[in-house]
Amino acid sequence: MTRNILVVEKILSANDRIAAENRAIFDASGIKAFNLMASPGAGKTSLIEQTIKRLLPTLNLAVIDGDIATNIDADRAAAAGAIAVQINTGGECHLDAIMINSALKQMNLQDIEVIIVENVGNLVCPASFQLGTHKSVLIASIPEGDDKPYKYPGMYRGVDALVINKIDLLPYVPFNMEYFRKGVEILNPGLETFPLSCKTGEGLDSWIQWIKIHAQA
């Protein structure tokens, strides 16, 4: 058991060192980076598409898409107007700092002001691996249910902002917003939260304003 713990500690320690290198690269290049995490189907890619459309041409954006396979998400980001790099993890359930470092080497950082990282759809592993980004954002969605903060506390503790997506489905899906928010508040008091719908556009303005503020900080 001790051996297993030591191995995990070494992996995370090595990852944190590369994450610090990534942060130094971002800062030296004048780039603000955001790590978006969520379960599959929560709407990460849809939110990224809407964010790109609303920030271009004010800010030059790039997207690093992490997925187990395919280039589908990167293609969608590129179609929306962003520079896009796809990382296929080959089965890994998260992005790590080394993967991000490799992606940065494929990009002309002088042309970029904001990088959005779309992490692999997962509510467990991404919380443990720092990437070097400036802000971490969790996207929850109404169809997932209102119990997720209670079932996946690690994800909710470590983020800087929370998006509650697909609020247009509230009339049709059993979801107790008060119960959900109570679970979030216990884990991450005062967490900035953005209820919105990528389909209708409701709430997107507040989210975009938050991105702008932190992109220019």
C-alpha positions, -999 to +999 in steps of 0.1 A: +000+000+000+028+024+009+044+017-025+012+026-043+009+059-024+045+068-032+040+061-069+009+083-070+028+111-052+057+109-077+033+111-106+015+141-092+047+158-082+062+154-117+029+167-132+030+197-109+065+206-121+054+206-157+023+226-148+045+253-133+064+254-165+032+257-185+021+286-163+054+303-169+049+299-206+014+314-204+026+343-184+056+351-205+034+350-236+007+372-221-019+344-223-047+337-199-057+300-198-089+284-186-094+247-179-130+235-186-141+203-169-173+184-170-189+150-174-196+138-210-226+155-225-227+185-201-221+209-229-184+218-228-180+221-265-213+240-270-202+265-243-168+268-260-184+275-294-206+302-279-177+317-261-156+319-292-184+335-312-189+362-286-152+370-279-139+371-315-126+394-328-121+412-295-097+385-283-076+360-301-086+325-289-071+290-291-086+258-279-068+227-267-093+198-269-088+166-249-106+135-258-100+097-258-104+096-296-115+116-327-110+153-337-147+162-335-144+188-307-114+205-322-131+207-356-161+224-339-138+249-322-120+256-354-153+260-373-163+286-347-132+306-355-105+296-329-071+281-334-076+245-323-053+216-313-067+181-305-051+159-279-061+122-281-053+106-248-055+071-260-077+059-232-065+083-204-094+098-185-079+133-181-054+157-196-022+163-177+005+190-178+028+171-201+000+168-228-007+206-225+030+213-228+032+193-260+002+211-274+017+245-267+048+235-288+024+232-318+010+267-314+023+302-323+017+317-289+024+352-301-009+352-319-030+341-289-045+360-259-068+333-244-065+295-244-094+274-234-086+238-225-115+214-229-106+185-206-117+149-211-153+143-200-149+130-164-159+140-129-130+123-111-095+123-126-092+159-140-095+173-104-061+157-095-040+170-123-029+206-125-023+219-160-009+253-153-040+272-164-050+303-145-087+294-139-105+261-135-142+259-145-166+231-139-197+227-161-227+210-146-259+204-165-295+200-155-300+165-170-271+152-148-292+156-117-289+178-086-268+153-065-235+157-083-218+180-057-225+154-031-213+125-052-182+142-067-170+166-040-134+168-053-144+184-085-165+211-069-139+220-042-111+228-066-127+251-092-129+289-096-162+291-113-192+269-120-214+269-150-249+253-147-258+245-183-291+236-200-313+256-177-339+257-205-346+221-194-356+230-159-393+228-166-389+192-179-363+176-157-365+169-120-338+192-106-338+209-072-317+240-077-317+249-040-305+214-030-278+215-057-266+250-047-265+240-010-241+211-019-219+235-039-218+261-011-207+235+015-178+225-007-168+258-022-183+288-004-190+318-025-182+301-058-190+322-088-219+305-106-233+310-140-267+294-148-271+295-185-284+279-217-262+275-248-293+267-267-313+299-259-285+322-249-299+329-215-272+338-190-244+337-215-236+375-212-226+371-175-203+342-184-187+361-212-181+391-190-164+369-164-141+355-191-133+390-204-124+403-169-100+374-162-086+374-197-075+411-192-064+408-156 
